[in-house]
Amino acid sequence: MFPVCFMCLARKQYQKYSQSSLQQLLLHPLIFRTTLVLIISYSLFLFCPYHYILLLMNRLSSLLPKKTTNIKTSTSSTTINHRPRHSLSQLSSIFSFFSLKSTSSPETDMTAMNSNNSSSSIHRRQKLKKLVVVMGATGSGKSKLSVDLGTRFFPNSEIVNSDKIQVYRGLDIATNKISMHDRKGVPHHFLGEFDPETEFTPSDFRELAPKTIAQITSRRNLPLIVGGSNSFIYSLLAKRFNSETDVFDESSAINSVSSELRYSCCFLWVDVSLPILNEYLDKRVDEMLDSGMYEELEEYFAREGFAESESASRTGLRKAIGVPEFERYFKRVGLGGGADGSEAEKRLSYEEAVKAIKENTCTLAKRQQEKIQRLKDAGWDLQKIDATEAFRAAMGMTSDSGKRASDIWEKMVVEPSAKIVKRFLME
């Protein structure tokens, strides 16, 4: 059909011009552009996917000649015909379309084609990678929520851990790393990957995490940044970052917190009322000890030894809550309980260590909530998900706990979070 139309048009135009003016005919804007449209369109129908055809035809339509406009000057009656002419830049913009990768999506292609019509700030915002950030105090259910989202709503998700202690290898129980079973097949990164005797800083996370995020997005997967270390989250996301400045220090001005981000983020803040959370954290410490935390720490000190002194600066895994508390205990009673002392004294030392772990964990949770609130006050768009009722039910603080706990978690935490993320991804 296209070749026939082209031949008829060429014959009709040829009859209107003499042989000597054939060169001018070929350079006529109407003939040139119509010929270009027909040839490329015919090739597209043979070789290109349907959505590419629609996108390119939209681009080509802007190159077709527009109506001439007659402008009369005030000093004379001369009529000036303004007719748009094709330019080399316009033609190169057409052919640059074919350099798009075949793996790109229609939405990505449309964004790229419309970028010239938007301001530079909007263009930069469109180019930002999308991340989902699940944040909250320790023990608030961040890992559970992220796995629920990754397995049931967004199966192309991969989780990037942002807990500054869980990045180290070892002490899986003491650091409360999510088990392989509970991960339910969702890939996890930066979880137990780094040397426990070295310091992995926020600056290190800012440098390395974007490389992992880029790999995740290159697989067309959704990165979920999950963890309670707000210093890591801030270092990764803030466009303006200074490793020498603690933006969470109460003495620093609120405007020291960067409101400009390096990614397009959907923030889910899993929040639990602090008194309820503290009670849950106490029970969680007891469960960790029942699961082998004591034996794990005893093996750790037998292998790695004790710190030189109480005042010695700690690095890596030695900063984990539970390590310094039980280090003092094992120094008193000895590894294997071989030191001198009555059983009552050893029991008292043990209870002191457990009490210190619980107090330090609750203090950490309070400090983490304050840091998250500071980010929100600085303008970060944090979507708060209140999980308090689910925790109350899980701890038997309601008349019909048991099954009701999972129902409340589903209704008040998982479903609202999934809706927020879906809306974010559709923007």
PEVEN-V882238 format. One record per run of one state. SS is the DSSP state (@ for helix, = for strand, . for the rest). FROM is the first residue (numbers start at 0). TO is the last residue. Records with the same first field share a line. If there is no record, write none. Layout:
SS: FROM-TO, FROM-TO
This chain:
.: 0-0, 16-17, 26-27, 47-48, 61-67, 72-77, 82-86, 99-104, 117-118, 127-128, 136-140, 153-155, 161-166, 168-178, 183-186, 189-192, 194-200, 218-220, 226-228, 238-252, 256-259, 261-262, 271-272, 290-291, 304-314, 319-321, 333-333, 337-341, 377-380, 386-386, 394-401, 426-426
@: 1-15, 18-25, 28-46, 49-60, 87-98, 105-116, 119-126, 141-152, 179-182, 201-217, 229-236, 253-255, 273-289, 292-303, 315-318, 322-332, 334-336, 342-376, 387-393, 402-425
=: 68-71, 78-81, 129-135, 156-160, 167-167, 187-188, 193-193, 221-225, 237-237, 260-260, 263-270, 381-385
